[in-house]
Amino acid sequence: MTILTSKIRFGLAAAWPICLGYFPIGLSLGVLAQKVGLMPWQMAGMSILVFAGGSQFIAVAMIGSGASPLAIVSTTFMINLRHLLMSSALSAHFPSVSRRFLALFAYGLTDESFAVNMTRFNQGDWHRYSALTLNQTANTTWIISTVAGVYLGQMVPPGAAGVDFALTGMFICLLVFQLRSAIFVTTALIAAVCSLLAYLWLPGNAYIIVASSLAATTGLILKRLVPKRGATHE
Amino acid sequence: MSNPDFLRLILAMGAVTYLPRMLPLVLLSRHTLPAWFAEWLGLIPVAILSALITPTLFCHSEPRIFTFGKLELLAAIPTLLCGLKSRSLGWTVIVGMFCYWGLGLIISR
């Protein structure tokens, strides 16, 4: 039991940077939601059921502009489809784990929890209960901060203190964490170029999946070609 | 939007978000992935993050056009440096927000 407690404590300790990142973002989402007329319980419901920052921002903005539910749901689907790839990447770290655990763990899969859990699993000192604790701590912070934002909304003027940049700032930092070697930097640069072109030419949020699949594929081909060339060279 | 409509909306949003998160974990975890596929998946996070960020830094959204020198791009530079230097998610978000806010004040003046 004490071993389990310590695993939970590891998870809590690793979660704080995510929580610190989520808090201002959650607050700003809540403020935005209040501006388009959502009630605190509506914000809570969305944060509990969806728990996906980027898509919730877009959904709130779309609600504000009177978009159809079908458009909102399909946009949410497109934006969050990237988790398909993350879920696949994480699956290697859960051999012979019960489906019930995985179904619960999957609920807390976000870009941030994925980035941190994946890093820790790769370092080898990470237990699935630490990972689950991290997910649920981040989830709780997210729910509380988004609802708090709705209450704060009345007091905060739009765009105050750079909250609009919180999400971008967090993604930039998570990107930095991912730059582990030259091939990762190369893949990031390819993804950036593909993403720009796809964003300008393709409708909706298709650019995320198109650019990241293309970049990962090119990165993989380069990774497989470069050592071979080095081996045959001279 | 009425309350039942809103509930239906967030339930549908929740379902389409949860299924892609859950299905690969539940279906793939009992199999060993081929090496090339595992390597490909390893490159996915960096590719996704880069793809998410870039249009924010270099494009206007309505209409979608390329632009150089957006406030987001200017604020991204100190944010990137802070991330590289501090390796702290919390600090980087705070520094990024502060730079974005501060640069916004300087430029609008």
Contacts between the chains, C-beta under 8 A, distances in Angstrom:
chain1	res1	chain2	res2	distance
A	16	B	90	7.3
A	17	B	88	6.1
A	17	B	89	3.7
A	17	B	90	4.9
A	18	B	89	6.5
A	20	B	89	6.7
A	20	B	90	3.2
A	20	B	93	7.0
A	20	B	94	7.9
A	21	B	89	4.8
A	21	B	90	6.0
A	21	B	93	4.8
A	24	B	93	6.5
A	24	B	94	7.7
A	24	B	97	6.6
A	25	B	93	7.7
A	42	B	6	5.8
A	42	B	10	7.8
A	45	B	6	7.7
A	45	B	7	7.1
A	45	B	10	5.3
A	46	B	10	4.8
A	46	B	13	7.2
A	49	B	10	4.8
A	49	B	11	6.4
A	49	B	13	6.8
A	49	B	14	3.4
A	50	B	10	6.3
A	50	B	13	4.8
A	50	B	14	5.1
A	50	B	17	5.2
A	51	B	17	7.4
A	52	B	17	5.2
A	54	B	52	7.4
A	55	B	13	7.3
A	55	B	17	6.8
A	59	B	13	6.4
A	63	B	1	6.8
A	69	B	5	7.0
A	69	B	8	7.1
A	69	B	9	4.8
A	69	B	12	7.2
A	72	B	9	6.3
A	72	B	13	7.0
A	73	B	9	7.0
A	73	B	12	4.5
A	73	B	13	5.7
A	73	B	16	6.0
A	74	B	16	8.0
A	76	B	13	4.6
A	76	B	16	5.7
A	76	B	17	6.2
A	77	B	16	3.9
A	77	B	17	7.6
A	77	B	20	8.0
A	80	B	16	6.9
A	80	B	17	4.4
A	80	B	20	6.2
A	80	B	21	7.6
A	81	B	20	5.4
A	82	B	48	5.1
A	83	B	17	7.4
A	83	B	20	4.9
A	83	B	21	4.5
A	84	B	20	4.0
A	84	B	21	7.8
A	84	B	23	7.5
A	84	B	24	5.9
A	85	B	41	6.4
A	85	B	44	4.4
A	85	B	48	7.1
A	86	B	21	7.8
A	86	B	44	6.9
A	86	B	45	6.8
A	86	B	48	7.8
A	87	B	20	6.7
A	87	B	21	5.4
A	87	B	22	7.0
A	87	B	23	7.1
A	87	B	24	3.9
A	87	B	25	4.7
A	87	B	28	8.0
A	88	B	24	4.0
A	88	B	25	8.0
A	88	B	28	5.7
A	88	B	33	7.7
A	88	B	41	5.5
A	89	B	38	7.8
A	89	B	41	3.8
A	89	B	42	6.6
A	89	B	44	6.0
A	89	B	45	7.2
A	90	B	25	6.2
A	91	B	24	5.6
A	91	B	25	5.1
A	91	B	27	7.9
A	91	B	28	3.9
A	91	B	29	4.2
A	91	B	33	7.5
A	92	B	28	7.8
A	92	B	29	7.6
A	92	B	32	7.8
A	92	B	33	6.0
A	92	B	38	6.1
A	92	B	41	8.0
A	94	B	25	6.7
A	94	B	29	4.3
A	95	B	29	6.4
A	95	B	30	7.1
A	96	B	30	7.1
A	97	B	29	6.3
A	99	B	26	5.3
A	102	B	22	7.2
A	102	B	25	4.6
A	102	B	26	5.0
A	102	B	29	6.2
A	103	B	22	5.7
A	103	B	26	6.4
A	105	B	25	6.8
A	106	B	18	7.0
A	106	B	21	4.4
A	106	B	22	3.7
A	106	B	25	5.0
A	106	B	26	7.3
A	107	B	18	6.5
A	107	B	21	7.0
A	107	B	22	7.6
A	109	B	21	4.4
A	109	B	25	7.7
A	111	B	45	7.9
A	111	B	48	7.3
A	111	B	49	7.1
A	111	B	52	7.9
A	112	B	89	7.6
A	114	B	45	6.6
A	115	B	45	6.1
A	115	B	49	7.9
A	118	B	45	6.7
A	159	B	104	7.8
A	160	B	101	7.9
A	161	B	97	6.3
A	161	B	98	7.7
A	161	B	101	5.3
A	162	B	75	7.7
A	162	B	96	7.4
A	162	B	97	3.5
A	162	B	98	6.2
A	162	B	99	7.4
A	162	B	100	4.0
A	162	B	101	3.3
A	162	B	102	7.8
A	162	B	104	7.3
A	163	B	97	6.5
A	164	B	100	7.0
A	165	B	72	6.8
A	165	B	75	5.8
A	165	B	79	7.9
A	165	B	96	5.4
A	165	B	97	5.2
A	165	B	99	7.9
A	165	B	100	3.6
A	165	B	101	7.7
A	166	B	93	5.7
A	166	B	96	7.4
A	166	B	97	5.6
A	168	B	53	6.3
A	168	B	56	5.3
A	168	B	57	7.7
A	168	B	72	6.1
A	168	B	75	7.9
A	168	B	76	7.0
A	168	B	79	7.8
A	168	B	96	7.0
A	169	B	75	7.8
A	169	B	79	5.0
A	169	B	92	6.0
A	169	B	93	4.6
A	169	B	95	7.6
A	169	B	96	2.8
A	169	B	97	6.1
A	169	B	100	7.6
A	170	B	89	6.5
A	170	B	92	7.4
A	170	B	93	5.1
A	170	B	96	7.9
A	171	B	49	5.5
A	171	B	52	5.5
A	171	B	53	5.0
A	172	B	53	6.1
A	172	B	76	5.9
A	172	B	79	4.9
A	172	B	80	5.6
A	172	B	83	5.9
A	172	B	92	7.0
A	172	B	96	6.8
A	173	B	79	7.2
A	173	B	82	7.7
A	173	B	83	4.0
A	173	B	88	7.8
A	173	B	89	5.2
A	173	B	92	3.8
A	173	B	93	6.8
A	173	B	96	7.8
A	174	B	49	5.5
A	174	B	89	7.1
A	175	B	46	6.7
A	175	B	49	4.2
A	175	B	50	6.0
A	175	B	53	6.5
A	175	B	83	7.7
A	176	B	80	6.7
A	176	B	83	3.7
A	176	B	84	5.5
A	176	B	87	7.6
A	176	B	92	7.7
A	177	B	83	7.7
A	177	B	87	7.3
A	177	B	89	8.0
A	178	B	45	5.4
A	178	B	46	4.0
A	178	B	49	6.2
A	179	B	46	6.9
A	183	B	43	7.4
A	184	B	43	7.1
A	184	B	46	4.9
A	187	B	43	4.9
A	187	B	46	5.3
A	187	B	47	5.3
A	187	B	50	7.6
A	188	B	46	5.0
A	188	B	47	7.0
A	188	B	49	7.5
A	188	B	50	4.1
A	189	B	50	7.5
A	190	B	47	7.6
A	191	B	46	7.2
A	191	B	47	4.1
A	191	B	48	7.6
A	191	B	50	3.8
A	191	B	51	4.7
A	191	B	54	7.5
A	192	B	50	4.9
A	192	B	51	7.4
A	192	B	53	7.7
A	192	B	54	4.3
A	194	B	51	7.0
A	195	B	50	6.7
A	195	B	51	3.8
A	195	B	52	7.7
A	195	B	54	4.5
A	195	B	55	6.1
A	196	B	54	5.4
A	196	B	55	6.4
A	196	B	58	5.9
A	196	B	59	6.9
A	196	B	66	7.0
A	198	B	51	7.9
A	199	B	54	7.5
A	199	B	55	4.0
A	199	B	59	5.8
A	199	B	64	6.3
A	200	B	59	6.8
A	200	B	64	5.5
A	200	B	65	7.4
A	200	B	66	6.5
A	207	B	51	6.6
A	207	B	55	6.8
A	208	B	48	6.6
A	208	B	51	5.2
A	208	B	52	6.1
A	211	B	47	7.1
A	211	B	50	7.9
A	211	B	51	3.9
A	212	B	44	6.1
A	212	B	47	3.9
A	212	B	48	4.4
A	212	B	50	7.8
A	212	B	51	4.7
A	213	B	47	7.7
A	215	B	43	7.4
A	215	B	47	4.0
A	215	B	50	7.1
A	215	B	51	7.0
A	216	B	40	5.4
A	216	B	41	7.8
A	216	B	43	4.1
A	216	B	44	5.1
A	216	B	47	4.7
A	217	B	40	6.8
A	219	B	43	4.5
A	219	B	47	7.0
A	220	B	36	6.7
A	220	B	39	5.7
A	220	B	40	4.8
A	220	B	43	6.1
A	223	B	39	6.7
A	223	B	43	7.8
A	224	B	36	7.6
